[in-house]
Amino acid sequence: MVFAVSTTGGGNGGFDPGSIDPPGDAGRSTDPYIYHRSVLLSEVVEHLVVRRDGVYVDATLGEGGHGVAILDATVPDGRLLGIDRDPRMLTIAERRLADFAARFTSVHAGYDGLIDAANSRGVDSADGVLMDLGISSRQLEAPGYGFSFQSNGPLDMRFDPASPLTAHEVINTFTEDELASLLRENGEEPRARQIARAIVRHRPIGDAITLAELVIATVGRRSRRRIHPATRTFQALRIAVNNELDILRKGLQSAVQLLATGGRLVVISYHSLEDRAVKQFLAREAAICVCPPEIPVCVCGHQPTVRILNRRVIRPSLTEVNANPRSRSARMRVAERL
Ligand SMILES: C[S@@+](CC[C@H](N)C(=O)[O-])C[C@H]1O[C@@H](n2cnc3c(N)ncnc32)[C@H](O)[C@@H]1O
């Protein structure tokens, strides 16, 4: 196996990561250059690293926090391929992982393109694949992404700045019906129709704060739920702009395909739609039979590809949640390739 020296395929030369520095200190790690605190760090290493000389893929490299932990746990021979859809994150991770250049390489790609990305770096099978879904604290808080209703950034929400659809286009060009179903399906928003109608009435909408205030004016500031009233709207937009759920299913399939026998798939999700997609995917892959229940004798010939290792999801400890409140919604699932 050839393992190429670390470079991105992202073509982000000249990019200054400092330009996506979020304001303030909330959520910062102890390294001044690193903003995101990796979730379930020791649990990921414990469940992912099956051999010290293994080849691992971090399919959501982010700022490289899990990547560092995997490389530290696999000294001296373990190797890591890091993938991220956001070339700005790769720039940050590559700088952080520069000391590991002999054992680390990275590729700009979505995890739905995991197999091609791995093959392009000479990796044809892996001992572990990590998918830490969602967004990093830096992406959430840096105004340029427009992910947060607390920022006054543009309504962008793309992980990859080269991808065609922005949240601005969705908000300002989709019909009321399209917006309502998007909010319902991707945000599980009970007031989807009212919010969609208000959006259409108040267009054009240019920035995240204006949208968040419109949602508050429509559904009220005080919610029985503990979350901000615009949380589901922003989640729905993010999922739609990045086609997250379809890409997640393809990514999971590719990860299982890439794993060697005995290799581990570790997935951390942060909201119920993601977790449901992961749970359903693993249940099907682990099933001996996938025939519809009304068929009395199995005719599907389905062969299980994985064994689920944790029947109950793994969640952050109270200590972790107290130190990093953003970890509170994390759910980790682990499977072993058969
Ligand atoms: C929660 S962060 C990962 C943080 C990382 N584990 C760490 O410790 O720093 C999720 C990352 O996944 C990336 N991402 C989102 N969708 C992706 C996709 N389809 N393919 C690859 N990366 C994706 C985001 O750009 C982000 O950097």
The ligand as an ORCA input file, in Angstrom:
! r2SCAN-3c Opt
* xyz 0 1
  C     -18.098     17.759     14.118
  S     -16.943     18.215     12.904
  C     -15.631     17.086     13.134
  C     -14.703     17.482     14.242
  C     -13.515     16.568     14.367
  N     -13.912     15.221     14.696
  C     -12.515     17.086     15.384
  O     -12.246     16.388     16.367
  O     -11.991     18.193     15.204
  C     -17.670     17.600     11.450
  C     -16.853     17.838     10.204
  O     -17.483     17.091      9.146
  C     -17.345     17.825      7.956
  N     -18.368     17.335      7.029
  C     -19.687     17.627      6.976
  N     -20.283     16.939      5.989
  C     -19.315     16.178      5.414
  C     -19.309     15.233      4.347
  N     -20.414     14.930      3.671
  N     -18.137     14.639      4.041
  C     -16.994     14.934      4.724
  N     -16.944     15.825      5.737
  C     -18.101     16.434      6.079
  C     -17.525     19.256      8.378
  O     -16.961     20.138      7.437
  C     -16.793     19.276      9.725
  O     -15.475     19.690      9.578
*
